[in-house]
Every structure is written in C-alpha cells, then in structure tokens.
C-alpha cells in the first residue's frame, strides 16, 4: 500500500503545480473556446495514442459541455490499432497534413492538440496546419520535454509561440513517477490532462452564465432525470450532429 500512497502523492503534486501555474492559460483557453462557440464555430480536440484518451474524456461525457468534437483517425488509437504501429504513425508528418486536409477545420474554429512530449511530427503538423487554416490552436503539453529535439522537419514543437495558448501539464519526463525494479511505473499525464480539460470546460460554462446565457451541459443518463435532461439538449441541431448517426 506504500506504493499506492506514493503514487497518490505524486498525482497530487502534479495537479498542485497545474493549479499554481496554469490558471492564466486555462482562462485564456476558456475565453477562446467560449468566443469560438458563440460565433457558431467548431471546437475540436486531437491527440495520438494515449493522448486520444483525453479527446474521449470530454466527448459525450457526463458533466462536460456538449461542445467538444474529437478528431479520431485510423492508426492513432490503441483501441483499434496495435500500439507499436501507432508509435510510428504519430511521428509521420505527412499523416498530420492528411488529417487536416481530410477535416473540416476552418477559419474561426478552435482546436486543442494534446501531446505530453509535444515533439512528435503528426500532432505538431495538425497544430501548424490548423493554424494555417485560420483556427485558434490550444496545445496541452509538458514543458519538461523541452530539452529533447522535435521530430518535425521544421524543428517546431507544440510549445512554440506560434500557437495561441500553450498549457503545461507539469508531467515529468517519462510520464511515470514510481521507481520499481530500475524503471518507473504509475503514469500521471491522463490525470493532469483530464483535470485541465474539465477545468477549461467548467470555466467556459461559467462564461455563458456570466453573460446571461445557458451552457449546454450533459448529465449522466444513469440518474432518474438524466435521460430527459439530455433529450432536451438533443433537440438542438448542433448537438444532434455531434452525437447522432447521420
């Protein structure tokens, strides 16, 4: 149980660092997302391999805004592709270009690109190409990886000043935090990323209320009133298009 306690303390430490250092960036991200939504534009989220978990985390999730549109692509999810192959694909710059070229990302939209290392070619390209199209780009990374070179041909990383908001998840290099048998176990990036994204989502909801508007918040369908509350949201065309089959 000592290991579990150490792991818990490590997670708390990372979350405390986020709380102490990233409030301004979270506020900036919430402002961009609110303005994007108010202008009837799209808010996308993209991540490769385990970072795609965070795209799932805010999609059709109880307690989140009915707003985020994940970009799920073949070959970049460990649920559908053997993970060794995903490691090669996330370093493929051309694939990043193909993703954006095949998407509806456009001027005035906003995209969150998640990559703890911030250095792999596919997510860097998705961010750069989205920016080139006129989208606002929010990146979620760990600045502890700054000492490593980028895999992108330009040398750019997701920490680059090119992007509108860069949020540091304060995750240590290697992600895991508990030494066991000469390596480390216990990754923390999913906890940090979920904390950041839900903090942004809640702040956006507050901005709606501050402006006298009602935010579209999904609730659990597993509580008595939840199903009916969500059905009211589904009457909106934008939300149906997010969650319903064609």
Buried (B, 14 or more C-beta within 10 A) or exposed (E): EEEEEBBEEBBEBBBEBBBEEBEEBBBBBBBBBBBBBEEEBBBBBBBBBBBBBBBBBBBBBEEBBBBBBBBBBEBBBBEEBEEEEBEEBBBBBEBBBBBBEEBEBEEBBBBBBBBBBBBBBBBBBBBBBBBEBEBBBBBBBBBBBBEEEBBBEEEBBBBBEBBBBBBBBBBBBEBBBBEEEEEBEBBBBBBBBBBBBBBBBBBBBEBBEEEEEEBBBBBEBEEEEBEEBBEEBEEEEEBEEBEEEE
